[in-house]
Amino acid sequence: MSHEQATKGQDNQNQKGKRSMDATTALRGVNRKIKPFARCKRSTAQPVTERTCGAYRNGFLSHQFKPFWAYDGNRDRAEREFLCSLSNLCQYYDLPIPTAINGNFPQSIYHTYQAICEQLKSRDGKLQCVVLKDDSYNATLATIKQFDTGMTLYYIPVRPVWHWVQSSDGKHVAELILGIFAYLHQLVGVPFFADQSSYLASQYDYIEQMVNDEQDEEPYRQQQKDEIYTLTNAGLKLHNLISDPQRLAQFEQTVLNFHHTDTWELDWELVAIEFLQLFRLYPKRNIFDHIHSGLLYPADEDRISADQYISFYWSGDDCLSECLFEMINCHFQEIAYMDEPMHLQLFDTLPENMNPDFDFENRLFDLINKLSKLLSDYDYDEREPNI
C-alpha cells in the first residue's frame, strides 16, 4: 500500500465519522462509566469469564508463595526466619527494628509486621511489605513494588492487518507486522482472541449468543452476524500465521530486510526496529514473568488478570466494538484489584542491590501503545474480506 492510498483511505475513514479507538488511553480504562449496550441487547446467556489464558501463564512463579497468616507449621522456625528477615530489611533500609510486642504466636509476628509496614510506608509510599511462605521458607518478610499500567486496556486491533494480508499492495507491510505479532504472541505471551482459552474469546462468544438470540431482523443485525463470521474466520487464519515458530525465528531478519518506500512504511519500519531492540535486550522475557497473582490482597480472589487487559482483538471500530467494550468495562468495574508486574524482594538474606527495574515493562507498554495507535488509524472497512 502506498502512502497516497493510505492517506486516501484515512480520508474515507474520517468522512465516515470514525470514532477513533486508541486502545491504550484512559477512555478505555477499567473505570469508564458504563452505558446501555449499543445494538446488543441482553439475553439469558452469561459470558464465560472462567476462561483463562493458561498457555500464557508459563512466566508465573514456578512455585507459589502464600500469605503467612494461614500458618500450621513449626512455630520456632517461623519466628526465627521472621526475625532474621526483619533484621535484614531494617539494615537495608536503615530503619530501627520495632520493639518486640508481647503476645501469642502468630499475633506477635503480626504486630511487629504492622509496625515495619508503617515505617516503610513513611519511607516510600509505593513500597508494600508482606510475610510469605513457600516450600523453602516459613515466614519471610518481602517487599513489593508494582508497575503502574494506568488501569488501561492494552488491546491490539488486527483487522487492518487482515486487509493488508489479502492485498498485493499491503503484503510488504503485513509481513513486517506479522513478525511483530509473532514476537508478541509467542514470546511476550500476548493472548489472541481466536484462541478459545483467551478472555476475549469468551467475550466475542457472548456477543455472538446475544446477536443470535435476537428475534428482530433489523438491518444492523445482519451486519453484526456478517462481522462475527468475518472475525471468526479471519482470526483463525491470522492466529495460525503468528503462531508459526518459523515466523518468530525469522523476526530479526524480517525487520532487517524491510526497506521503506515512503513515509507511511517508514512509520512501520521504525516501530518494528524498536520491537527488535526490545527482543535483543530481553530475548526470553514474557509479560507474565513478574506478575505474581495473589501476593497482594490474597483474601480477594476476584482480580483483573493480565491476560484480560492485554490482548490482540479484532477491531475497535466495527459494529461490535461498542458492545464489546461496554461489556468488558461492566465486568471490570466490579473488581477492585488488578494484577500488574511487580518487583519482589525477599529478605531471607541481605540483598546487595534491589533497585526495581521495570525497563522491559516501560518499553513494552509504550511500544504496544504505538503499535495500537498506528493500527487504529487504519482500522476501517476497506472492502468485504475474502474468507
C-alpha positions as CSV (number, residue, x, y, z in Angstrom):
1,M,0.0,0.0,0.0
2,S,1.4,3.4,-1.0
3,H,1.3,6.5,1.2
4,E,-1.2,8.0,-1.2
5,Q,-3.5,5.0,-0.9
6,A,-3.2,5.1,2.9
7,T,-4.0,8.8,3.1
8,K,-7.0,8.3,0.8
9,G,-8.2,5.5,3.0
10,Q,-7.8,7.6,6.1
11,D,-9.8,10.4,4.5
12,N,-12.6,8.0,3.8
13,Q,-12.3,6.9,7.4
14,N,-12.7,10.5,8.7
15,Q,-15.6,11.1,6.4
16,K,-17.4,8.1,7.9
17,G,-17.0,9.9,11.3
18,K,-14.8,7.2,12.7
19,R,-14.8,7.1,16.5
20,S,-11.0,6.6,16.9
21,M,-10.1,3.8,19.2
22,D,-6.8,4.2,20.9
23,A,-6.7,1.0,23.0
24,T,-4.2,2.4,25.4
25,T,-5.9,5.6,26.6
26,A,-7.9,6.3,29.7
27,L,-11.1,6.3,27.7
28,R,-10.9,2.5,27.6
29,G,-9.7,2.4,31.2
30,V,-11.4,-0.1,33.6
31,N,-13.2,2.7,35.4
32,R,-15.1,4.0,32.4
33,K,-18.7,4.7,33.1
34,I,-20.9,2.0,31.6
35,K,-23.9,2.9,29.4
36,P,-26.6,0.5,28.0
37,F,-25.4,-1.9,25.3
38,A,-25.4,-0.4,21.8
39,R,-27.3,-2.7,19.3
40,C,-26.6,-5.7,21.5
41,K,-29.4,-6.5,23.9
42,R,-29.2,-8.6,26.9
43,S,-30.2,-12.3,26.7
44,T,-30.4,-15.1,29.2
45,A,-26.9,-16.3,28.2
46,Q,-24.0,-15.4,30.5
47,P,-20.4,-14.6,29.4
48,V,-17.8,-17.3,30.2
49,T,-15.4,-15.4,32.5
50,E,-13.8,-18.6,33.8
51,R,-11.6,-19.0,30.8
52,T,-8.0,-18.1,31.4
53,C,-5.1,-17.9,29.1
54,G,-3.3,-20.9,30.5
55,A,-0.7,-21.1,27.8
56,Y,0.5,-17.6,28.6
57,R,1.0,-18.1,32.3
58,N,4.2,-20.0,31.9
59,G,6.1,-17.0,33.1
60,F,4.4,-17.1,36.5
61,L,6.3,-18.3,39.6
62,S,7.4,-21.9,39.3
63,H,6.3,-22.2,43.0
64,Q,3.6,-20.4,44.7
65,F,4.2,-18.1,47.7
66,K,1.3,-17.9,50.1
67,P,0.4,-15.4,52.8
68,F,1.9,-16.4,56.2
69,W,-1.2,-16.0,58.3
70,A,-2.7,-19.3,57.2
71,Y,0.1,-21.0,59.2
72,D,0.2,-24.5,60.5
73,G,4.0,-25.4,60.7
74,N,7.0,-25.2,63.1
75,R,6.5,-22.0,65.2
76,D,10.1,-21.7,66.3
77,R,11.4,-21.9,62.8
78,A,8.8,-19.3,61.6
79,E,9.7,-16.8,64.4
80,R,13.4,-17.4,63.7
81,E,13.0,-16.7,59.9
82,F,10.8,-13.7,60.5
83,L,13.2,-12.1,62.9
84,C,16.2,-12.8,60.6
85,S,14.4,-11.2,57.6
86,L,13.3,-8.3,59.8
87,S,16.9,-7.6,60.7
88,N,17.9,-7.7,57.0
89,L,15.1,-5.5,55.9
90,C,15.8,-2.9,58.7
91,Q,19.5,-2.9,57.9
92,Y,18.9,-2.4,54.2
93,Y,16.5,0.5,54.6
94,D,18.3,1.9,57.7
95,L,15.2,1.5,59.8
96,P,15.0,0.9,63.6
97,I,13.9,-2.6,64.5
98,P,10.5,-2.3,66.0
99,T,10.3,-3.0,69.8
100,A,9.2,-6.6,70.4
101,I,5.5,-6.8,71.3
102,N,4.4,-9.5,73.7
103,G,1.6,-11.8,72.5
104,N,0.8,-15.3,71.4
105,F,2.1,-16.6,68.1
106,P,1.4,-15.6,65.4
107,Q,-0.1,-12.3,66.8
108,S,3.4,-11.3,68.0
109,I,4.7,-11.5,64.4
110,Y,1.6,-9.7,63.1
111,H,2.0,-6.7,65.4
112,T,5.7,-6.4,64.5
113,Y,4.8,-6.7,60.9
114,Q,2.3,-3.8,61.2
115,A,5.0,-1.6,62.8
116,I,7.5,-2.3,60.0
117,C,4.9,-1.6,57.3
118,E,4.3,1.8,58.8
119,Q,8.0,2.6,58.8
120,L,8.3,1.5,55.1
121,K,5.2,3.5,54.1
122,S,6.8,6.7,55.6
123,R,10.0,5.9,53.6
124,D,8.3,5.1,50.3
125,G,4.5,5.2,49.8
126,K,4.6,2.8,46.9
127,L,6.6,0.1,48.7
128,Q,4.5,-2.6,50.2
129,C,5.5,-5.3,52.7
130,V,4.3,-8.9,53.0
131,V,5.2,-12.0,55.0
132,L,5.5,-15.0,52.7
133,K,5.9,-18.8,53.0
134,D,6.6,-21.4,50.4
135,D,8.4,-24.8,50.2
136,S,11.6,-23.2,51.3
137,Y,10.5,-20.5,53.8
138,N,8.0,-20.5,56.7
139,A,7.8,-16.7,57.4
140,T,10.0,-14.4,55.5
141,L,9.5,-10.6,55.0
142,A,9.5,-9.3,51.5
143,T,8.8,-6.0,49.8
144,I,6.8,-5.4,46.7
145,K,6.8,-2.5,44.3
146,Q,4.2,-2.6,41.5
147,F,4.5,-1.3,37.9
148,D,1.6,1.1,37.2
149,T,-0.3,0.0,34.0
150,G,-2.6,3.0,34.3
151,M,-5.7,0.9,34.7
152,T,-5.8,0.6,30.9
153,L,-6.7,-2.0,28.3
154,Y,-3.8,-2.7,26.1
155,Y,-5.6,-4.2,23.1
156,I,-4.1,-4.5,19.6
157,P,-6.5,-4.5,16.6
158,V,-5.8,-6.9,13.8
159,R,-8.4,-6.1,11.2
160,P,-6.2,-3.7,9.3
161,V,-3.5,-6.5,9.0
162,W,-6.1,-8.9,7.7
163,H,-6.9,-6.4,4.9
164,W,-3.3,-6.0,4.0
165,V,-2.5,-9.7,4.1
166,Q,-5.1,-10.1,1.3
167,S,-3.8,-7.1,-0.7
168,S,-0.9,-7.3,-3.1
169,D,-0.1,-3.7,-2.2
170,G,-0.2,-4.3,1.5
171,K,1.7,-7.6,1.8
172,H,5.1,-5.9,2.2
173,V,4.0,-4.2,5.4
174,A,1.8,-7.1,6.5
175,E,4.7,-9.4,6.7
176,L,6.6,-7.0,8.9
177,I,3.6,-6.6,11.2
178,L,3.0,-10.3,11.4
179,G,6.6,-10.7,12.6
180,I,5.9,-8.2,15.4
181,F,2.7,-10.1,16.2
182,A,4.6,-13.4,16.3
183,Y,7.1,-11.9,18.8
184,L,4.3,-10.5,21.0
185,H,2.2,-13.7,20.9
186,Q,4.8,-16.4,21.1
187,L,7.5,-14.9,23.3
188,V,5.9,-12.0,25.2
189,G,2.7,-14.0,25.7
190,V,0.1,-11.6,24.4
191,P,-3.2,-13.6,24.0
192,F,-5.0,-13.8,20.7
193,F,-8.8,-13.5,20.6
194,A,-9.1,-16.6,18.3
195,D,-7.6,-18.8,21.0
196,Q,-10.6,-20.3,22.7
197,S,-8.8,-20.3,26.1
198,S,-8.4,-16.5,26.0
199,Y,-10.6,-14.0,27.8
200,L,-11.7,-12.1,24.7
201,A,-12.8,-15.4,23.0
202,S,-15.4,-15.7,25.8
203,Q,-16.5,-12.1,25.3
204,Y,-16.9,-12.5,21.5
205,D,-18.7,-15.8,22.1
206,Y,-21.2,-14.0,24.4
207,I,-21.8,-11.2,21.9
208,E,-22.5,-13.9,19.2
209,Q,-25.0,-15.5,21.6
210,M,-26.8,-12.2,22.2
211,V,-26.9,-11.4,18.4
212,N,-28.2,-14.9,17.6
213,D,-30.8,-14.8,20.4
214,E,-32.4,-11.6,19.0
215,Q,-35.6,-12.2,17.1
216,D,-35.8,-9.0,15.2
217,E,-34.3,-8.7,11.7
218,E,-33.1,-5.1,11.8
219,P,-30.5,-4.2,9.1
220,Y,-27.7,-3.8,11.7
221,R,-28.4,-7.4,13.0
222,Q,-27.3,-8.9,9.7
223,Q,-24.3,-6.6,9.7
224,Q,-23.3,-7.9,13.1
225,K,-23.7,-11.5,12.0
226,D,-21.5,-10.8,9.0
227,E,-18.9,-9.2,11.2
228,I,-18.9,-12.2,13.6
229,Y,-18.4,-14.5,10.7
230,T,-15.5,-12.4,9.4
231,L,-13.7,-12.0,12.6
232,T,-14.1,-15.7,13.5
233,N,-12.6,-17.0,10.3
234,A,-10.0,-14.2,9.7
235,G,-9.0,-14.6,13.4
236,L,-8.3,-18.3,13.0
237,K,-6.2,-17.7,9.9
238,L,-4.2,-14.8,11.5
239,H,-3.7,-16.8,14.6
240,N,-2.2,-19.7,12.6
241,L,0.2,-17.2,10.8
242,I,1.5,-15.6,14.0
243,S,1.8,-18.9,15.9
244,D,4.2,-20.3,13.3
245,P,7.6,-20.8,15.1
246,Q,9.4,-20.1,11.9
247,R,7.9,-16.6,11.8
248,L,9.4,-15.9,15.2
249,A,12.7,-17.4,14.2
250,Q,12.8,-15.1,11.2
251,F,11.6,-12.0,13.1
252,E,15.0,-10.3,13.2
253,Q,15.8,-11.0,9.6
254,T,12.3,-9.8,8.6
255,V,12.9,-6.4,10.2
256,L,16.4,-6.0,8.9
257,N,15.4,-6.8,5.4
258,F,12.5,-4.3,5.4
259,H,13.2,-1.1,3.5
260,H,10.5,1.6,3.4
261,T,9.5,3.2,0.1
262,D,7.5,6.1,1.6
263,T,6.8,7.9,4.9
264,W,3.9,5.6,5.7
265,E,6.1,2.5,5.5
266,L,8.8,4.3,7.5
267,D,6.4,4.5,10.5
268,W,6.1,0.8,10.5
269,E,9.8,0.2,10.0
270,L,10.6,2.4,13.0
271,V,8.3,0.7,15.4
272,A,9.5,-2.7,14.1
273,I,13.1,-1.7,14.9
274,E,12.1,-0.7,18.4
275,F,10.4,-4.1,18.9
276,L,13.5,-5.8,17.6
277,Q,15.7,-3.8,20.1
278,L,13.4,-5.0,22.9
279,F,13.7,-8.6,21.7
280,R,17.5,-8.3,21.6
281,L,17.7,-6.7,25.1
282,Y,15.3,-9.3,26.6
283,P,15.3,-12.4,24.4
284,K,13.4,-14.5,26.9
285,R,11.2,-12.1,28.7
286,N,7.4,-12.8,29.0
287,I,4.9,-10.2,30.2
288,F,3.8,-12.7,33.0
289,D,7.3,-13.2,34.4
290,H,7.0,-10.5,37.0
291,I,3.3,-10.9,37.7
292,H,2.7,-12.8,41.0
293,S,-1.0,-13.1,41.3
294,G,-2.5,-13.1,44.8
295,L,0.5,-11.8,46.8
296,L,-1.3,-8.6,47.5
297,Y,-4.8,-8.8,48.9
298,P,-4.8,-12.6,48.9
299,A,-8.2,-12.8,50.6
300,D,-9.8,-11.3,47.5
301,E,-9.7,-13.8,44.7
302,D,-11.6,-11.7,42.2
303,R,-9.0,-9.6,40.3
304,I,-8.3,-8.5,36.7
305,S,-5.6,-10.7,35.3
306,A,-3.0,-9.5,32.8
307,D,-4.4,-11.8,30.0
308,Q,-7.7,-9.9,30.4
309,Y,-6.3,-6.4,29.9
310,I,-3.5,-7.2,27.4
311,S,-4.6,-8.9,24.2
312,F,-5.0,-9.0,20.4
313,Y,-8.6,-8.3,19.4
314,W,-10.4,-7.9,16.1
315,S,-11.3,-4.2,15.8
316,G,-12.0,-1.0,17.7
317,D,-14.3,0.4,15.1
318,D,-16.6,-2.3,13.8
319,C,-20.3,-2.8,14.6
320,L,-19.5,-4.9,17.6
321,S,-16.8,-2.8,19.4
322,E,-19.0,-0.6,21.5
323,C,-20.9,-3.6,22.8
324,L,-17.6,-5.4,23.5
325,F,-16.0,-2.5,25.5
326,E,-19.2,-1.8,27.5
327,M,-19.4,-5.4,28.4
328,I,-15.7,-5.6,29.4
329,N,-16.0,-2.4,31.4
330,C,-19.1,-3.6,33.1
331,H,-17.2,-6.7,34.2
332,F,-14.1,-4.9,35.3
333,Q,-15.8,-2.1,37.3
334,E,-16.9,-4.6,39.9
335,I,-13.3,-5.7,40.5
336,A,-11.1,-3.8,42.9
337,Y,-7.7,-5.3,42.1
338,M,-5.6,-5.7,39.0
339,D,-2.6,-8.0,38.5
340,E,0.3,-5.9,37.4
341,P,4.1,-6.5,37.1
342,M,5.9,-6.2,40.3
343,H,9.4,-6.3,41.8
344,L,9.5,-8.8,44.6
345,Q,12.4,-8.9,47.0
346,L,12.8,-11.5,49.8
347,F,14.9,-10.6,52.8
348,D,15.9,-14.1,53.8
349,T,19.4,-12.7,53.1
350,L,20.7,-9.1,52.9
351,P,20.4,-8.0,49.3
352,E,23.3,-6.3,47.6
353,N,21.1,-4.2,45.3
354,M,17.4,-4.3,44.7
355,N,16.5,-1.2,42.7
356,P,13.2,-2.1,40.9
357,D,13.9,-2.4,37.2
358,F,10.8,-2.0,35.1
359,D,12.7,-1.2,31.9
360,F,11.2,-4.1,30.0
361,E,7.6,-3.2,31.0
362,N,8.1,0.5,30.3
363,R,9.4,-0.2,26.8
364,L,6.8,-2.9,26.1
365,F,3.7,-1.0,27.1
366,D,5.0,2.1,25.2
367,L,5.5,0.1,22.1
368,I,2.1,-1.6,22.4
369,N,0.7,1.9,22.6
370,K,2.5,3.0,19.4
371,L,1.6,-0.2,17.5
372,S,-2.1,0.0,18.6
373,K,-2.3,3.7,17.5
374,L,-0.8,3.0,14.1
375,L,-3.2,0.1,13.5
376,S,-6.2,2.0,14.8
377,D,-5.5,4.8,12.3
378,Y,-6.3,2.2,9.5
379,D,-9.0,0.2,11.4
380,Y,-11.9,0.6,9.0
381,D,-13.8,-1.4,6.3
382,E,-11.8,-1.3,3.1
383,R,-13.8,-4.0,1.4
384,E,-15.5,-7.3,2.1
385,P,-12.7,-9.6,3.1
386,N,-12.3,-12.9,1.4
387,I,-12.7,-15.7,3.9
